[in-house]
Amino acid sequence: MGNCLSSKQSAISSKVVSKKQKVLPIDASFKFPAPLPSWPPGGGFGSGIIDLGDGLQVCQISSFNKVWATHEGGPDDLGASFFEPSQLPQGFSMLGCYSQPNNRPLYGWVLAGRDETGSALKQPIDYTLVWSSESLQIKQDGVGYIWLPTPPDGYKALGHVVTNSPQKPPLGKVRCVRSDLTDQCEFDSWVWGLGKESDLNGFNVFSLFPSNRGTQAMGVCVGTFVAQKTTTAPVSLSCLKNAVSNLSCMPNLDQIKAIFQAYSPWIYFHPDEEYLPSSVEWYFVNGALLYERGEESKPVPIESNGSNLPQGGSNDGAYWLDLPVEEGAKDRVKKGDLQDSRVYLHIKPMFGATFTDIAVWVFYPFNGPSKAKVEFINIPLGKIGEHVGDWEHLTLRISNFNGELLSIYFSEHSGGIWVNSSELEFQNGNKAVTYSSLHGHAMYAKPGLVLQGSGNIGIRNDTAKSKKFIDTGTNSLVVAAEYLGMAITEPPWLNYFRKWGPKLTYDIAEEIKKVEKLLPGKLKSAFDKFVRSLPNEVLGEEGPTGPKLKRNWTGDEV
């Protein structure tokens, strides 16, 4: 996004400590390493304007004028900056201001609205001062004032107005939106507060997103923030709503192909990784077996596309998959086949079809054993962490206004994290670099060690670059895009809803005892407590289910 910065100066109060002159990450605007391509034609994708129905059109604004900034508090204690959108197209009005922490390059947006009927947008009737930095002894640029618009009856405010003077903003500065075109929203990520962490009972600034999120949810993220003196109070702002469930701005198949070629991530595996991914088809052809409860002695070979797998139903324990029986074949299949690996794409609408999520699914025949770090000691955990069949994923979030990559979600065992595009590593143009952890295959944006636990005790997640990698753009398959109707034929294996691996029966207590023999006395009980707190997904006791049974298939990632 090309961001325009023009600071508005104001006199510095005698109570305000002037900032130290140092360059902050936000002083630079993020730009992708390579120019974005021209998207193939068709529909409304990439057109810049989305019609939300009932006379309300919106566009995405990423050019800003800085209004006020503070240089302490918030993430990394670097403060935050507050902006109002600039260069609005003719006929569009501001819905609220934008803010982000100073610890990353400027990369953000807010929506602006245009009223095609004369009743979708109205000026506020007044403003309430929510907060001012006037009396605070903090490092800041002038004094900041955050105002809440007072909407007319039947309308709601979607964003704050920020000024650097105590005078109320003009009523025509911002617009409120008719209530039936809005939806409920909630806190997303912490932007700023007076401390280094959010204070439940203090003043905080949060970004917002719709409370109800998923493929069928029509709430639209506005890109604004909320400022509140306590996190326990109801959110004072609303988000927008795609009132007519308009999906015309979702990408068609040609556009999906172009988007993924532009942003397809590289996945690097640890130099010591021995359990690599494969395609599902390779796994089936090379001897994976289908087991049925009560018929365990008669496992069935699986067709290459999974056509003989049970379809639909539920994860009732009646069926499961496993590796080949013969030891040589089992050991070979466990290791996967990097040359034959393939990623599987699920394309879905998000935030009322103003964004497209591309979930990139990777299959591993086997998840290897874990290692623990206990204070200064690194210890193999025996069978803990092992399981057959492992599904991991990344999700690319794409703006349907212009086709830009907003962020990537990295799945990390039973959770994960969104990483803004401005904080990603890129190579070969605009392709993000991702790292798969040794044996566990959790996804990370940066190499190194991530300890899953508390204090100095946890499961090691080691990542590093090596000669083992996947360029996901070279072998991908769209397996689902429900909004396209019959355009995509889902492979039968996608609708297999049972486990992709057997339930393991090893004795956790026995495995813990083996490890504890290597530990000094005072660490034994702490380690035992830690291991028993881990979810089954990490312990490896339960065979995993396939992509369609994951929460994020129809919902948001977190």
N, C-alpha and C positions, 0 to 999 in steps of 0.2 A: 504494500500500500504506500502510495506516495503521500507523506505527511508534511503539511505546511505548518511551521512554527513561527509565531510572532508574539513575543512576550508583551504583556500589558503591565506597565510599571505603576506602582503606587508608592506613596510615601511610607517609610518604615517607622512604625510606632516606636517611641522611646523604650517601650517594654519588650520590644522584639530584638532578639539576638540575631545579628546579620550572619548570613551563611558564609562558610568557608568556600573559597573559590576552588572547586575541584570538579573534574569531569565525572559525570555520572553516566551509567549505561543509558538512561532515558534521553540524554542529550543527543543521542544519535537515533535516527529513524531506521527501523529495520527495512531492508529490501531483499527480495529473493536474489540468489546468486545469478540466476538467468532470467531473461524476459519471459513472461507468460506467453503461451501460444495463443493463437486465435482458435476459439472453440468451434467445432463443426456446427452448422446451422440446425435449427429445429426447436420449436417450442419457445419457452421464455427463459431457458437457462442462460445465464451470462448476459442478460439484456440490461441489467442495471436497475430495473424497477420491477417490483412484485405487487400484484393487485391482491389485497387481503379481503376484498369483497365489501359490499355496501358503501362504495364510494371512497374507500381508503386505499391509497397507494403509498408504498414506502420505497425508499432507496437507502443505500448504505454509504455513510459519509466517513472518510478516513483522513480528511484534512482538518487541522485543528489550530486554534489560537490558544496559547497558554494564558490562563487567567491568574492562577496562583499555585505556589508550590511550597512544600515544607521539606526540610532536609534532615529530618530525624524521625524516629518512630517507624512503625511498619516493617515489612519484610527486610531483613538485613540491616535494620536501623538506618535506612537511607532515605526515608520519607516517601512522599508521593506527589504527583503533579495533577492538576485539574485543568481541563480544557473545555472550550465550547467549540462545536463544529463550525467549520467555515466552508465557503464555496458551495453553498447549497444550490442545487438546480432551481431554475425559475418555478415558482409555485409551491415549493416545498418549505416546510417550517420545522424548526428545531423542536424536538420532544424532550430533550434533556441534555445535560453535560456528560463528559467522559472523564474518568480518572483511572490511573494505573500506578503501581509502585514504581519507584525510581530505580529498582535493582535490575531492570531489563530494558532493552531498547524499546522505543516508542513503536507500538504496533497495536492498533485498536480501531474501533469503529463505533458509531451510533447510528440508529435509524432516524431518518427525517420523514415527515408525512406530508401528503398532498390530499386535499379534500376535493373530491369530484362532485359532491352533492350539496355542499354547504352546511351539512349537519354533522359530519364525522369529527371535525376538529373545532374547538372553541378556545379562545383566550381564557386564562385564569381570571378570577375576579379579585384576587389579592395574593399576597405572599406571606408566609410565616418564616421568620428567621429560625432555622434549626440549630445552627451552631456558628460560632465565630472564634477565630484564633486571636482576637484582639488582646486578651488578657494573659496570653500564654507566653512564657519565656522559652520559646523554641526557635530553632534556626529555620527561617522562612523568608520567602520573597514577599515583602509587604504583609498585609493582613488579608485573610480569606474569610468570606462570608458564604454560607451555604443556605439556600432558600428553598422552601417547599411551596410549589404553586397551590393555590386554593381553587379547585375546579368548580365550575358551575354545577348545579343540580343535574344529575344524569351523566356526568362526565368524571373521568379520573385522571390524575397526574401520573406520568410515566417516568419522570426524571427530575432531578434537582437543577436549579440554576445557581452557578457560582459567580460571585463578584469579588472585586478587591476594594470595594467601598461600602460604607454602611447604608447607602441609599438603596431602597427597594428597586429591583429590576423593572423595566417597563413591562406593562401587561402584555404587550405584543411580542415580547422576547421569545415566548415558548407557547406551545399549544397543549391543551388537554384533549383526551380522546373519549368519544362516546362510550359509555360503560359496556354496551353489548359487543363492542369491538375489542374489549380487554379481557385479560385472564389474570389469575392469581400468580404471584411470583414469590421467590424466596432467595435467601442468601446463596451465593455461589462461592466465590473465593474472597479472602480477606485482602483488602487493598491498603488500608492504613488505619492506624490508631496511635495513641500517644506512646504506647510501649512497644516492645519488640515482638509481642504476641497479642492476639485479640483479647480484650477484657470483656467478659460477659456482662459486667455491670458498668462499663465505661463507654466512652465514645468510640465508635468504629465506623469505618467505611467499607462496604462490601459491594462487589459486583453482583448482579442479579441474573437469574434465569427462571423460566416458568416452573411452577411447582409440579405440574403434571407433564412429564416428558416421555416421549416414546414415538413409535412409528405412527400411532393413531392419534396422538395428542396434537392439538392445533395451537398451543401457546407459542408465541413468537418472542424471542429474546430481543430487547431493544438496544442493549449495549450500554445502558446507563448504570449508575450506581445508587446506593441508598446510604444515607448518613443518619445514624441513630445513636442516642445516648445510652441505650441499653439493648442488648440482643434479645431480651425476652419479650419486648413489645412487638405487636403485629407490624409487618412490613408496611411502610406508609405509601408505597408506590405499587403500580400494577405493570404488567407487561401487555403486549398486544396479543391478538388472536386472529388466526386465519379463519374468518367467520364463515367462509363458503367451502372450506376444505379444498382449496385450489392447489392442485399438484402440477400445474402446467410449467412450473419453473424447475421441476426435477429433470435431470439429464436423461437423454435418450441413449440408446446403446452405443452409437458412434461417439457421443460426448463422454460416456463412461470410459470408453477405451482411451480417448485422448487425455482425460483427467488422470487415469491411472498411469499412463505412460509418462505424463509430466511429473508425477509425484511418487511413483512406485519406490518404496523404501528398499534399502540394502540391509540385509540381516547378517551380522557377523557372529560367528561361533567361537567359543574359547579355543585356544590352540590344543588343549587337552580333551576337548569334547569328543567322545566316542559314540554317543547316541544322537545321531543326526536325523533330520526329517526325511520323509519320502512322500510321494503321492499316495493317496488312498488306494488308487488302482494298483500301484506296485505292491503295496502291503497285502492286498487281497490275492493277487496273482502269485505272490511268493510264499503262500502257505498259511495265511491267517485263517482261523477256524471260528465257526459259530457254534456255541454250546447252548443247550436247552436244559433247564432244570428237570431232573428226573431221567435225562438221557445223556448224562455226562460221558458215558463210555462211547458215544456215537457222535463225535463232533463232525460238522459238515463244512467242507471247503466253500469259500465264498466266491461268487461270480465277480468278475472284474469291476462291474459298476454297482455291485451290491444288490442286484435284482432279486436275489433269494433271501435277503434279510427281512425280518418281520417289519412291517410298515405301520407307523402310527402307534396308537396305544399309549402306554405310559412306562416309566422306568420302574417296573414291578418286580424285577429280579428274575424274570422267567427266562431271559436270554442274556448272553454276554459273549464278547469276542476274546480270543487269546492267540498267543503266538503258536507257530508250528510245534508239534510234539517232539519231533526228532531234534536232538540237541544241536547238531551242526547247523540245521536250518534255523533253529530258534536263535542261536547266537548271531547268525548272519542277519536275520531280519531285525533283531533288536537294534542293530547299528544303523538301520535306515539306508537310504541311497540318495546322497546329495544331488547327484547328476539327474536323478529322476524325480526330484522333489517338485512340488507345485503348490502355489497358494490359491486359496478359494475365496472368492469375493462375495460378500453380501452387501447389496446397495439398498439404502433405506433413507426415508425422509426424517428430518429432525427439526425441531423448533418450528412446527407448522409448515414444513416443506420450504423454509427459507435457507436451510442447509441440507447437504447430502452427507451422510456417513457411509464410508466405505470400510467395512470390517474385513480385515485381511487375515484369514485363518490358515494356520500352519499345523500340519499333522506330524507327530513323531510316534514311531512304533513303540518306543520305550522311554521312560523317564528314569534316569539313573539315580544312584544312592546319593544322599546328602552328606555334606560335611558341616561340622559345627565349629564355631570359634568360642572358646570358653576362656575368657580373660586373654592370656597370652598363648594358649594352647589351641592348635588346630587338630580336630579329631574326625576321622571317618565315622559315619553313623551306621555302618553295617547295611541292613536292608531298609532302614528308615528312609522314606522318600521314593523308593522304587515303586513303579506301577506300569502296567501295560497300557498302551494307548494314551497319548497326551495331545490335547488340543490347546494351542496358544494363539493369541491374536493381537493385532494392532488395529486401531481405527483411525482413519483419516477423516477429518471434518472439513468439508468444502463449502464455501459460500456459494449459494445459487445466484447471488447478485452478479458476481464477477468471476467465479471459478477459482478464487484464491484459497490456499490451504490455511485454515485458521490455526489448527492444532492437531496433535496426534495423541491418541490414548495408548498407553503401554500397559498391557496386562501383566500383573505381577502376582502369581499364585492366586490367592482368593480375592485379590483387590487389583489396584492399578492406579495410574495417575495420568492426568492430561498435561501435556507439555506444549506451550505456546510455540508457534513457528519461529518466533524471534530467538528462542533458546535451543533450537535444534541444530545438529551438525548435518551439513549437506555435502554431497559429492555428486559428480556427474550432472551438474545443473541443479535442479530443485528437488533432488531425491534425498530424503532424510536417511541418515545412518542410524541403525538400531543394533542393539547388542542382546544376544540370547545368553542367559546365565548357564554356567557349567552344570550339566546333568539336570537341573531343574527347569531350564528353558523359559524362565521368566524374562520379560522384555524390559529393556532399559534404554534411556536416551544417551547415557554416557558410560564409558568403560570404567572398570575399577571394581571395588568391593562394596556391596550393600549388605548390611547385616540385618537379617530378619529376626528381631527379638527385642530385648530391652537391655540397656546398659552394655556390658561387654560380653553378653552371652546371646548367641543366636545362630541361625542357619546362615551359612555363607552363600552369597550369590555373587560369584566371580564372573566378570565379563572382560573381554579383550578382543582386539582385532587379530585376525589370523588369515591364513590362506583358505580357510573354510568359510564360505559365505554364500548367500543367495541374492541375486538381483531379481527381486520379485516381479519386475516387469517383463522378464524373459519367458516366464511360464506361469500364467495365471488363468483362472477360469471363473467367470461369473456364475455362481450356482443359485443365487436367489436375488430377485428384485421384485417384490410382490406388487409394487405400484405399476409395473409394466405389464401386468396381467399374464397372458400366455406367451409373452415374448421370450421368457426364460424357462427351459425345461429343467426342473430340479432333478439331480441324480438320485436314484433310490436310496443310496447310503445316507443322504441328508435327512431322510425321514425315518431312519432307524433310531428309535427313542430309548433303547436300552443301553447298557454299559459297553464301552469300548475296551474294557479289560476286566479280568476277574477280580473278585474281592480277595485280597490277600489274607492269609491266616497266620502270619508270623507273630510271635509273641513279643509285643512291644516292651514288656517288662524285661524280658531276657535280653533284648537288644540294648536297652538302657544300661543293664548291669555290665554288659561287655564294655561299653564306653566308660562307665564310671570307674572301672578298674584302672583306667589311665589317668584319672583325675585326683588331685589332692583332696583331702577329706572335706575341707570347707566348701569346695565347689560341687560336691556330689549332689547335695539336696537342691541347690539352686538349678543345676542342670536338669535334674529329674522333674522339677516343677515346670521348667520351661518347656521341655519336650511334651509333657502331658497337656500343655495348653495349646499346642499346635492343632490346627484343623485337620480333618482327615485328608483333605486335598494335598496337604504338605506331607503328612505322615505316609501317604500312599496306600492306606488300607482299602479304600474304596476305588473301584474302577471308575474312570471318568465317563461322563455322558458327552454326546456330540454337540455341535454348535447350536442346534435349534432348541436345546433344553437350557441353554445359558440365559441368564436374566437379560442380558443386553441384546438378545435377538429381537425382541420387540420393545425393549426399554432403552433408557440411556445407560451409559457405562457406569456411572456412580450416582 
